[in-house]
Amino acid sequence: MIRLGKDHEARKPDFLLIRQQIQQLIPDSTLVSDAWHAPSGIKILASTPAKAAAILQYKDAFARRFGNATLERQASWATFIVGPLPKLIITLDRKQDLIDELFLQEPGLALIRDVVPIR
């Protein structure tokens, strides 16, 4: 990611031109798969984490080309796989459907038995 100021000249050209300029800055042009504009600057896509680390070695070249810019790497994301959730749960009172219970928590959709006191 190359962070750029709001009025930076590199925000204006098209994507192909930016990608070509970035590939010219790096001796091995296969390191850069793609580049596109983002709200905070230019995003550089590398196909592997090793290639992303190799791109970071050229911070000085990017600083010379883009002037007031910061080259940084996106933080690693952790991937979690959540298994299937049970549709019915058994409580002391009864079997409950989780989806219905979540639906009834919406304002205005409570059951009448929850609103009217029992005498």
Secondary structure, 3 states (H helix, E strand, C coil): CEEECCCCHHHCCCHHHHHHHHHHHCCCHHHCCEEEEECCEEEEECCCHHHHHHHHCCHHHHHHHHCCEEECCCCCCCCCCCCCCCCEEECCCCEEEHHHHHHHCCCCCCCHHHHCCCC
